[in-house]
Amino acid sequence: MATAIVTGANRGIGLELTRQLITRGDTVFAVCRKASPPLAATGANVVAGIDVTDDESISRLADSLDGDAIDLLINNAGILSHESLDDLDLERIRRQLEVNALGPLRVTAAVLPKLRRGAKVALVTSRMGSIADNSSGGSYGYRMSKAALNMAGVSLARDLADRGIAVAILHPGYVRTGMTGGQGLVGAEESAAGLLARIDALTMESSGSFWHANGEPLPW
Ligand SMILES: NC(=O)c1ccc[n+]([C@@H]2O[C@H](COP(=O)([O-])OP(=O)(O)OC[C@H]3O[C@@H](n4cnc5c(N)ncnc54)[C@H](OP(=O)(O)O)[C@@H]3O)[C@@H](O)[C@H]2O)c1
């Protein structure tokens, strides 16, 4: 039985990750801004009122874990908006950088003292952050923020190797959630199952590599 932290746990992929971890017998600290009835029904330890962009709330999260050694941190919380060159809303771009790139780094650094040797850190990124895969342009804030997250993931893999902590950089697929307006190729259940399979398969040797939840390696 492992102890895990999942951010963005109140809905979408994070809710489903929480549900599946609980089902397999793990203890989950389910981190969210605002709890939801389906999250409460999972039986997770809900840690509400936590915004990944806010230093004070992240130190509250670290304090709330007092005494618990963490085996798995899944940085899942994220936002998406689309900006084209004709509609370059820099405030929205800045916000995505703050939530999608700095948020996971801030959470990981704060939780690090609680991660036991052999723990795993997963970053839920997007293939839209792949430079090699960018054939359609646009979506400046999302693409830039997820590319930055990918780079943070590789640095984390290097920096945490001495502590025996492995890092997974994972694309969940095109998933039917609020983020996509219910559009997508897979449901949150299938995506979460794939993400957990990739995390289970993660080793120190594969730390810092970029995978699709379906098991395909992805290009940077
Ligand atoms: N769905 C897809 O097709 C897809 C594809 C590629 C990557 N992803 C990535 O997968 C992850 C989960 O996405 P999803 O599809 O499940 O999206 P979602 O249904 O929109 O859920 C996003 C989650 O992130 C939380 N969140 C947003 N801003 C936050 C903040 N400042 N502080 C704390 N929590 C915050 C939301 O909380 P609130 O309820 O409080 O807003 C919500 O729990 C994201 O990182 C996303 O970029 C999704």
The ligand as an ORCA input file, in Angstrom:
! r2SCAN-3c Opt
* xyz 0 1
  N      -8.087     16.388    -21.228
  C      -7.126     16.258    -22.156
  O      -7.368     15.884    -23.324
  C      -5.689     16.559    -21.782
  C      -4.712     16.397    -22.778
  C      -3.385     16.657    -22.464
  C      -3.044     17.032    -21.172
  N      -4.017     17.194    -20.231
  C      -3.570     17.590    -18.874
  O      -4.163     16.738    -17.911
  C      -4.296     17.447    -16.673
  C      -5.716     17.270    -16.151
  O      -6.608     17.811    -17.117
  P      -8.177     17.484    -17.187
  O      -8.480     17.154    -18.591
  O      -8.566     16.564    -16.100
  O      -8.743     18.958    -16.924
  P      -9.966     19.509    -16.049
  O     -11.073     18.531    -16.032
  O     -10.181     20.891    -16.548
  O      -9.344     19.542    -14.571
  C      -8.298     20.427    -14.276
  C      -7.982     20.301    -12.803
  O      -6.911     21.216    -12.497
  C      -7.318     22.019    -11.389
  N      -6.690     23.342    -11.379
  C      -6.703     24.273    -12.356
  N      -6.057     25.386    -11.946
  C      -5.642     25.132    -10.669
  C      -4.934     25.894     -9.702
  N      -4.507     27.149     -9.943
  N      -4.670     25.325     -8.496
  C      -5.094     24.080     -8.221
  N      -5.787     23.307     -9.095
  C      -6.051     23.842    -10.304
  C      -8.837     22.148    -11.558
  O      -9.402     22.593    -10.347
  P     -10.748     23.550    -10.319
  O     -11.916     22.616    -10.379
  O     -10.617     24.263     -9.020
  O     -10.665     24.449    -11.515
  C      -9.167     20.707    -11.920
  O      -9.186     19.899    -10.762
  C      -3.938     18.899    -16.972
  O      -2.603     19.143    -16.553
  C      -4.021     18.985    -18.487
  O      -3.201     19.979    -19.032
  C      -5.323     16.955    -20.492
*
